[in-house]
Amino acid sequence: MTSVLSIGSLKTSGTTTLALTLASVAAAADIPVVLVDASRDKDLVSWQGKASTPRSLVVEAADDEAGLERLVRAARRRGDLAIIDAGDDAATIRAAARLSDRSLIPVRFSPLSAYAAIATDHLLTADAGKGRRGRDWCFAASSVTAIPSRIARMVESYIEQSETKRLEIGLVLRAAYEAPFVHGGTIFSLTDEVAPGLDRARAEAATLAYEVGILGRIAAPVPSYDVVEVAQAA
């Protein structure tokens, strides 16, 4: 069971989009979630100012490591899920990972993103003996192309050089996942008129959340289609 999840890479590779997407799934499943915005740009704080923020989802800004630790410890005491957007700063990524049960290293469809992901993996490996006991980390595709290409094979081969686990499911429908930052709300509250492909995006995001360990927090595992139905009925 994942109670605290951190997301970060030494090159911006969709950390904020991935954090909001996973938090949106948790909120749709009635899991109280705190999104800790520890990134430089504070895009999650800006998103919270838009309309239709889920009642069970709160965004908190962390400006330093002490503030980050305070927010995470408070979330653990309440029993809330905490998802940290650690951005691309090495010190913040390291601090967030030490506080987490699991860390995600996002990888986008680009060699530069893959290189940064491997560098982040090395950073976390060097720091493995510090922080919470049993914490782990893995790669997560924050932008996937459905069409095989030379670049896709290059990214794949580079990530495969590491022994770190790679999640099998990734985010394909990038436009749908980025729409909440433009229109407010989440992929569960927006309509197809503003973000095409939402049904598929919801199911894909829920499957990823289950694989990460977020949906294991509820009484019984919930298949992705059940999460979608709950969210659409809300």
Secondary structure as the mmCIF struct_conf table of DSSP 4:
data_model
#
loop_
_struct_conf.conf_type_id
_struct_conf.id
_struct_conf.beg_label_comp_id
_struct_conf.beg_label_asym_id
_struct_conf.beg_label_seq_id
_struct_conf.end_label_comp_id
_struct_conf.end_label_asym_id
_struct_conf.end_label_seq_id
BEND BEND1 SER A 3 SER A 3
STRN STRN1 VAL A 4 GLY A 8
BEND BEND2 LEU A 10 LYS A 11
BEND BEND3 SER A 13 GLY A 14
HELX_RH_AL_P HELX_RH_AL_P1 THR A 15 ALA A 28
TURN_TY1_P TURN_TY1_P1 ALA A 29 ASP A 30
STRN STRN2 VAL A 33 ASP A 37
BEND BEND4 SER A 39 ASP A 41
HELX_RH_AL_P HELX_RH_AL_P2 ASP A 43 GLN A 48
TURN_TY1_P TURN_TY1_P2 GLY A 49 GLY A 49
BEND BEND5 LYS A 50 ALA A 51
TURN_TY1_P TURN_TY1_P3 ARG A 55 SER A 56
STRN STRN3 LEU A 57 ALA A 61
BEND BEND6 ASP A 64 ASP A 64
HELX_RH_AL_P HELX_RH_AL_P3 GLU A 65 ARG A 78
TURN_TY1_P TURN_TY1_P4 GLY A 79 GLY A 79
STRN STRN4 LEU A 81 GLY A 87
TURN_TY1_P TURN_TY1_P5 ASP A 88 ASP A 88
HELX_RH_AL_P HELX_RH_AL_P4 ALA A 90 LEU A 99
BEND BEND7 ASP A 101 ASP A 101
STRN STRN5 ARG A 102 VAL A 107
BEND BEND8 PHE A 109 SER A 110
HELX_RH_AL_P HELX_RH_AL_P5 PRO A 111 ALA A 126
TURN_TY1_P TURN_TY1_P6 ASP A 127 GLY A 129
BEND BEND9 LYS A 130 ARG A 132
TURN_TY1_P TURN_TY1_P7 ARG A 133 GLY A 134
STRN STRN6 ASP A 136 ALA A 141
BEND BEND10 SER A 142 SER A 143
BEND BEND11 ALA A 146 ILE A 147
HELX_RH_AL_P HELX_RH_AL_P6 ARG A 150 ILE A 159
TURN_TY1_P TURN_TY1_P8 GLU A 160 GLN A 161
BEND BEND12 SER A 162 SER A 162
BEND BEND13 THR A 164 THR A 164
STRN STRN7 ARG A 166 ARG A 166
BEND BEND14 GLU A 168 GLU A 168
HELX_RH_AL_P HELX_RH_AL_P7 ARG A 174 HIS A 183
BEND BEND15 GLY A 185 GLY A 185
TURN_TY1_P TURN_TY1_P9 ILE A 187 SER A 189
TURN_TY1_P TURN_TY1_P10 ASP A 192 VAL A 194
BEND BEND16 ALA A 195 ALA A 195
TURN_TY1_P TURN_TY1_P11 PRO A 196 GLY A 197
HELX_RH_AL_P HELX_RH_AL_P8 LEU A 198 VAL A 212
TURN_TY1_P TURN_TY1_P12 GLY A 213 GLY A 213
BEND BEND17 ILE A 214 ILE A 214
HELX_RH_3T_P HELX_RH_3T_P1 LEU A 215 ARG A 217
BEND BEND18 ILE A 218 ALA A 220
HELX_RH_AL_P HELX_RH_AL_P9 SER A 224 ALA A 233
#
